[in-house]
Every structure is written in structure tokens, then in C-alpha cells.
Amino acid sequence: MKCHILIFMCVFATLVANCQTVVKNNIEYKSVKLVAGDKVFLALKDTAQKHLQTFITGVNAHGLDLKNYRFDVKSDFVQNGRHEHMWSTIYEYKNGNFKGVFIDSAFTVKKMKMGQKVIINRSAIEDWSIENINTGKIIGQFSAKYLDSQKK
């Protein structure tokens, strides 16, 4: 019996260590751990970069129209050598940089707080999303399905 309890505790500790969860406003957020250099994930970043002009055009036309549109980007944030890939809402693009507000839940990069202003270089964009709030249509989100499939 003690052996089974010990095995259960080890399995539980491993699961907790590999997938962190935060609950905010009754919404559960889970981190996703990927192997460094995950080829599928990196290819999805290339896809997002390839189609980035669509996002830039949308931001330039409607970036400040928060009533009807939402423009989000995912980029890498680093603190003490630890990387976390998180989302920000964007309202402006100028001179190769996006201006916006951090909207994600940080698990390891504790310097980032929800609502914090950010400036993100276009080369750092890993994914993007444009949502037309009136129609519910969303384009982009190249990595979303893949990351959901990696949650354990």
C-alpha cells in the first residue's frame, strides 16, 4: 500500500511540475511545455511571419477600434534565462514595432503583469490573431491547435 501511495505521489509531482495551472476569473489557464527547438512549433512561427503583413494591415486600419476588433500577438518573454511564450493585445504598428498591452498569465516570467504596456519587434512575433468582434470571425492563431494538442 505504501508503495502505491509513493508511486502516486511521484506521478502527481511530475504532472504538476510539467504543466502549471492558474485560475483567474473562473477561467483555467494551463502552461504548455515544449521541447526546445520543437520543429512543428517553429514552423508555425514561420507561417505567422509569412502572413504578418495581413496582421499589420489590419492593425493600421483598425488597431484603435477596440469595440469591433481585437489584434493579439504571441511573442517570447525572457527573465533570468527562462522563456515564456505569451500573448499581448496590439493597437499600433510603427517602424517595425508593435505597441500594445500584455494580456496573458505569466507562470515563470514574473516581471510581466497583466495590463503592462509592451513594445514588440515584428521579428519576435510567433503567432497572431485578428478577431472581428461583430462577426466572431478569427484569422491567424497558427499555433493554437498545436499547443492545445500538447496539453497533458
MOPEDA-V725812 format. One record per residue. N is the residue number from 1. PHI is phi in degrees with one decimal (none if undefined). NEAR is the number of other ideal C-beta (glycine too) atoms within 10 Angstrom. Layout:
BEGIN
n: {N;N}
phi: {PHI;PHI}
near: {NEAR;NEAR}
END
This chain:
BEGIN
n: {1;2;3;4;5;6;7;8;9;10;11;12;13;14;15;16;17;18;19;20;21;22;23;24;25;26;27;28;29;30;31;32;33;34;35;36;37;38;39;40;41;42;43;44;45;46;47;48;49;50;51;52;53;54;55;56;57;58;59;60;61;62;63;64;65;66;67;68;69;70;71;72;73;74;75;76;77;78;79;80;81;82;83;84;85;86;87;88;89;90;91;92;93;94;95;96;97;98;99;100;101;102;103;104;105;106;107;108;109;110;111;112;113;114;115;116;117;118;119;120;121;122;123;124;125;126;127;128;129;130;131;132;133;134;135;136;137;138;139;140;141;142;143;144;145;146;147;148;149;150;151;152}
phi: {none;-61.5;-62.8;-64.8;-64.4;-63.5;-63.1;-59.2;-63.3;-66.0;-63.8;-61.1;-62.3;-64.9;-62.3;-64.2;-68.0;-94.1;-148.7;-88.6;-130.5;-130.7;-114.5;-133.1;51.9;64.2;-112.7;-92.6;-111.8;-117.9;-79.9;-123.2;-92.4;-116.7;-69.1;-55.3;78.6;-51.6;-66.2;-66.1;-61.1;-64.0;-66.1;-68.1;-63.2;-59.3;-63.2;-60.6;-65.4;-60.3;-104.8;-63.2;-61.5;-60.5;-65.2;-60.5;-59.3;-64.3;-63.0;-62.1;-83.0;-135.4;-57.6;-95.3;-88.4;-70.7;-73.5;-113.2;-138.0;-136.7;-117.3;-121.6;-130.0;-109.0;-146.3;-91.1;-111.7;-126.2;-145.6;52.9;77.2;-101.0;-105.4;-142.8;-98.8;-137.9;-102.2;-135.4;-90.4;-109.4;-127.1;-153.1;-128.7;-157.9;52.8;82.7;-127.1;-100.9;-108.3;-168.6;-132.3;-68.6;-124.9;-98.0;-107.9;-77.3;-101.0;-115.2;-93.3;-73.1;-72.7;-90.8;-123.1;-55.1;92.5;-70.1;-71.5;-135.4;-125.1;-126.5;-69.9;-57.9;-70.6;-89.2;-71.8;-102.3;-162.3;-150.1;-147.8;-118.4;-115.8;-88.8;-64.4;-67.9;-96.8;80.6;-73.4;-125.6;-121.3;94.3;52.3;-64.4;-98.6;-58.2;-65.1;-63.0;-65.2;-60.9;-70.9;-93.3;-70.5;-114.0}
near: {5;6;7;8;9;10;10;10;10;10;10;10;10;10;10;10;9;11;15;14;11;12;9;9;4;5;8;8;13;14;18;17;12;15;8;5;7;13;8;12;19;12;13;21;19;11;13;21;17;10;13;17;10;13;24;18;12;19;23;11;10;17;19;10;12;12;8;11;18;17;25;20;25;25;23;14;20;11;13;8;5;11;13;18;19;21;18;25;19;25;18;14;21;10;6;9;15;26;16;24;13;20;15;18;19;19;16;14;17;11;10;17;8;11;8;13;9;19;11;20;11;17;10;15;21;20;24;27;20;20;17;14;12;9;8;7;9;13;14;22;17;22;24;14;10;16;19;10;10;16;10;9}
END
